[in-house]
């Protein structure tokens, strides 16, 4: 997709570093949703479990697309979280969810935080190649869909 002739020198390295940071945020989101999925099991709510499974699939798709993008630069994509990401996941693990609404509220907050991070990424990287910007825009769009699915679940089931 891309070659060093498009992104040369320092800009090329900075872009892959930035994309790897962005990818680590997606890994964090997926890790947090695994926590929500595991917590949802205790409520024996198949609809909620299915919802979180679908959302984790969206995160997996994002992980794969951003990883592929980074690898198209002949760079290695990160498979780990940042220190802040590790702390964020740990914080979510420590939460106690007494009912499905608690998990849904936490999931909405986490997804909103992901949306904000993606928007900041775009703002901080205004000169992105069209294809990269499209990938990030798709992530943002999917986060909006995720939020709507969670809200619809709450309205229909709680």
N, C-alpha and C positions, 0 to 999 in steps of 0.2 A: 504494500500500500504506500509506504513512505520510504524514502531513502535518505542517506546523508546529504544528497544533493539538494534536498528540500530544506532540511534542518541541519545546518552545518555548525560546527564549533561549539561555542559555549551555549548558544541558544538551544541547540539540539540536546545537550546534556541537561540543561535546566528544565526543558520540557519533559524529558523522561522522568526527572526527579519529581517534578510537579505532578505528573500523571501517577507516579508510584504513591505519592502522598494521598492523592485522590482515591486510588485503589485501596489503600489501607483504610480509608473511611468507609468504603463499601464493605470491606471485610468486617469492620466493626459493626456495621448495620446487620450483616448476616449473622454475626455472633450474638448480637442482642436479640434478634428474632428467634434464634434457636432457644434462647432462654425463655422467651415468651411462649414458644411452642411447648417446651417442657413443662412450664408452669400451667399452661392451659390443660394439660393432661389430667391434672388433679380435679378439674371441674367436670370431666367426662362429657364435654361438649364437642361433639363431632364437627359441628359447623365452625367453631372457633379453631379447632385443630386444623381443619381443612384450609381455613383462611390463612393461618400462619404458614402452612405448607406452601400454599400458592405464593405468598409473599417471599418466602425463602427462595423459591424458584426464580423470582424476579431478580433478587439479589445475586443469585448464581449466574444468571444471564448477564448481569452488569459486570460481575467479576470476570467472566469469560471474555466479554467484549473489550473491556479496558485492558485486560492482560494481553489479548491479541494485538491491540493497538500498540502497547509498549513493546511487545516482541517484534512488531513490524519495523521498529527502529533498531532491531538487532540488540536489544537491551533485555535484561532480566527483570521480570515483573515481581514485585514483592508478594509474598504470601503471608506476611505477618502484619500485626497491628503496631501502631506507634505507641509510645509510652502512654500518651493521653488516651489512646484507644483501649489499651489494657485496663487502665483505671476506670474508664467509662463502662466497660463490660463488667468489671468487678462490682461497680456501684449498682448496676442493674441486677446482678446476681444476688446482691444483699437485700433487695427489696422483697417485701412480703405482699403478695397479692391475695386479698381476701375474697375477691369475686371477679368474674370476667370483665366487668367494667374497669377495674383497676388496671388490668393488663392492657385493655384497649386504650385507656388514657395514656399509659406509659408508651405504648406503641405509637400513638399519635404524636406525642412529644418527641420521641426519637426520630420519627420520619420527618417531622418539621425541622429538627436540627440538621438532618441530612440534606433537606432542601436548601436550608440557609447556607450550609457548607458548600454545596454545589454552586449556588448563586455567587458566593464569594469567590470560588475558584474561577468562574467565568469573569468576574469583575477584575480579579488580579491577573488574569491572562487574556487580555483583550485582543491580542493579535494571534489567536489560535487559527490553525488551519481549519478550513471548512469541515472536513471529516471529523476532526477531533471535537469541534464545537457541536456538531450533530450528535455525537455519542453522549456528550455531557447533557445536551438538551433532552435526549431520550431518557436519561436517568432522572432528570428533574420532572419530566412528564410522568414517568412511572411512579415517582413519589406521590404526585398528586392523585394518581389512580389508587395507590395503596391507601392513602388517607381516606378517599371516598369509600373504598371497600370496608375499611374499619368502621367508619361512621354508619354506613348502611347496615353492617352487622349489629351495631349497637341499637340502632333504631328498630330493627326487626326482631331482636332477641332479648333485649333487656327491658 
